[in-house]
Structure formats: C-alpha cells, structure tokens
Amino acid sequence: METGNNDYYAKRGIGREALDLPVVGIGWEDAGAYCAWLSDQTGERYALPSEAQWEYACRAGGATRWCCGDDAAGLGDYAWFSENAGGRLHPVGEKRANAWGLHDTHGNVWEWCADWYAPGYYQQLADALLATASSAEQAASGGQQRASGQRHAANALGIDASGNPAGASVMQQSASVNPSGPESGSVRVIRGGSWGSTAGGCRSVYRGRGEPSYRRGDLGFRLSRTV
C-alpha cells in the first residue's frame, strides 16, 4: 500500500516498529485497494464505511456533539486534538472508547468514508423525505404545517439550516431513507478530525472532504466489515 511521495512517518521521527500508530498518508483510492485486498485474503467483505455508517458508529447511540456529550471539556478523555496532542500522531486506543467500544473516532486522524461529498446533500434528503412522506398532510394543513414538517424532516435527518448534519444522527431514520451518498462527485468525505483539529472540528457531525488521491500526515481510514 503506497503512502505517496512524502514519507510522513520519517518526517515525524516514527520508525517502522511503531505498529500501534494509525496509518496515514493514504489516499481514498489506496484505502479502497487495501479493502479489496483484505477481502480477497480473508474471504470477508471489507470496505470503507459510508458517511452515515461512520457517524452512526461514532455517535454510538447518542445525539450529542461528541460521543462524550455536548461539553468540549470532556473531549480530552476521548480524543487527541489540537489542545492535547502536542502537534503529533498518537498510538491507537490510548483514549477512552465510545459506548460501543470504538476508539479515536474523534481526533488523532481524519478517516476516509466511501461517499462522494456534496455540501447540500442532507438538505436534499430532508426535502425528498418531506415530499414523499408528508405531501398529503401538507396539502390538508396548509403552509404552517408545511413549515413544521420541514423542521421535523430536517431534525430527523440531522441537518442544520445550511444543509449540514447537526443535532440528531444522520442514521436516526428508517432503512428506507438511510443515506448512501451522492452518485457522483469530485471529492470524497473525510470524518472525525485529527490531532491538529479544534474540538469543533472533531464533532460527530463535522464533515471534511478531499480528492481521492489526496494524502497527508493526519489522514487515514477505518474499515467496516459486512457480517
């Protein structure tokens, strides 16, 4: 698996013996190739998580800004970020796990997701959900009911007024409207923030993006497995 032309590890004084560090310097295409290789080697189905799957796992059943709540004061127990990381990568699993036993979903390294990135994607989903599920009720109740329905749909999908996920989880909805990302695009989604991110940049809902070939020293990936 390639890590690009720049040796991110050597630049940070990290040797090959540091096997407990997350892999970084990996593009989306590289991560996908590794998933295909691992699936072939094991007979299991590995892939990058969709954006919705990633957020669902990060939140671990909660609906707060971070898995530990809405107060950033508690984030240091769960994440390496700009206030405590010392400007460097850290071994996996040194911080507390979320309620589902997952470590480092906040901070340490950004993580590639399978989806193409679209800035207004969640607003579009909310509009579609409203149109298909509430059209009859809207017609009967008029404009006031329509506005209430729009707010309800947005809350169900976990978006804010700008069309970005917020508040509730993207996955707190039925399987029929479980988002799988746009069909096309030019950049892929990255999630979770890194050791260089602020607390706000590590929120469960925060969305980043990068071209599929994009590589840097605080960007890696997390696998999902179909069972």
N, C-alpha and C positions, 0 to 999 in steps of 0.2 A: 504494500500500500504506500503510495507516494505521499510526501508531506511538502511538496513544492520545491522551489529552488532555494528557499531560505531555510536554514536549519534552526528552527525555533528553539529546540532543546539546547543546543550548544550555546546559543546566544544568552541563555539564562543559566548557564552552568549546570545543566541537567545531563547526566550520563545515561547510557543505555540500561544501567542497573536499576533505574528508578521506575520499576514496573508498577508502582501503585499510583502513578500520575495519570490523569486523563490524557488521551491522545488529542493533540491539537495540530494546527497546520493542515487540516484535512478539508478539501472541497466537498461540496454536495455530491458530485459525481464519484469522488473517491469513496465516500461513505456508502453510496449505493452499490458500488462494486464490491466492497467488503461484505455487505449484507448478502449479495448474491453468492459470493464465495463461501461464506459461512453456512448458508442454507444448503449449498451443494455438499459441503463437507459433513454436515451433521444430519441431513435429511429433515431438519426442522425448517420452518418458514420464518426467516428474519427479515426485517425491513426497518426503515426509518418510520417513526410514528407520524401519523397525521398531526396537524396542528391541534385539532380538537382532542385527539388521544393524549398528546403531550400535556395539554392544560388540565385535562381530567386527572391524569396521574399526578401532576404537580399539586393540584388542589387537594387531592386525597379526600374527597367528600366535603370539603369546606367551600365557603364562598367569600373568603376574606382576601385582602390584598396579597398576603403571603400565607404560606401553609401554617404559619405560627400565629396568625391574627392580623389585625389592622394597624398595630403599633410597631413601627420600624425599630423600636428599642429592643425588641426580642429577636430581630433578624440575625444578629451576630452569633446566636447559638445554632443557627441552621445553615448559614451561608458564609462563604468567603466573598467579600465585595470590597469596594474602594476604602471603606473605613477600617477594615481589619486585615486585609490580605497582604499588605506590605508591597503591593505592586507586583505580585508574582503568583504563579500557579501553585496549587496545593494538592497533596495526595487525596484520593477519593475516600470518602467515608469518615473524615475527621470531625465533621459536624453532625449534629443530630439529624436523624431521618424524619421524614414526614409521617403522618398517621398510617400510611401504607408501607412503610419501611424503605422508602426511596431516599437516597442521599443526594445532596448537591443539585437538586432541581432548581434552586435559586443560587446564582453566582457560580464562582470558580471558572466554568467555561460556558460560552454560548453553545447551544445544541441545534443542529440541523433538524428540520422537520421535512416530511415528504412533500408538503403542499407548495404550490406557487403562491406568491404573495400578491394580494390586491388590497389597497388601502380601504376601500369601501365594501369589502366582501360581506361583513357581518350586517351592515345596514341593508344590503341587498337581500340577505337571508331573512331578515326581520320583515321586510316589505313583502317577500314572497309568502312567508308564513301567515302574515296578516291577510293577504289577498285570498289565499286558499282556505284558511280555517275560519275566517270571520266575515266573509263577504255578505252572507245573508243577515247576520246580526247587525252589521254596519248599515245596510240598507234600511232595516227596520228602525234603528235607533237614531240615525242622523249623525251630524258632524261631531257632536260631543262624544258619542260612543266610539266614533272612529278614532278620535284623539286618544281616548282611554285605551282602545285596542292597540294602537301604535306603541304606547308606553309599555303595555303588557308584553307585546311581542318582543320589544327591544330588551326588556328585563329578562325574558325567558331565554333569549339568545346571548345575553351577557354583553351588550354593546352600550357605548355611551353616545352622546349627541353627535360625535364626529364619525361614527361608524366603526369605532374600535371596540374590542371586547372590554368590558368593565363589570364591576359588581359580581353578578352571578356567573357561574361557569358556562362556557360555551356548550359543554356536554350535558347540562341540566335540561334536557329536552328529549322527546321520544326518538327512537331509532330512525323514524321516517324523515326526520329533519336533522339528523346528525350530519354536520357539515364535513365535506371531504375536500374542500379547497377548490379554487377555480380550475377550469380545464386547461388553461394555458397562461403563460406569463413570461417575464424575462428574469425575475429574481425569485429565490426560494425563501421560505420563512426560517428564521432562527429565533430561538426562545431561551429564556432563563437568565439572561445577563451573565456577567463574568466577574473575575477578580478586580477588574477595572471599572465596573459599573456602580452607579449610585444605588441606594436602596430602592428608589423609584424604578430604576432600570431593571431590577430583579423581580418586580412584581409578577405574580402568576399570569396576569393579563397582558404584560408588556410584549409587544411584537417588534422584532427586528427583521432584517432581510439582507440578502447577498446574492450575487450572481453565482450560478452553480460551480464555477471554477474558483470562486473566492476562497482564499486561505489566509489565516492569520493566527497569531500565537495565543489567542483566547477563544478559539472557535473549534469545537469538536462535535461529537454526536452521541446519541444514546439509542440503543436498539430496542425494538419491540419484537415480540415473538407471538405468532399465532398458535393458540392451543385448542 
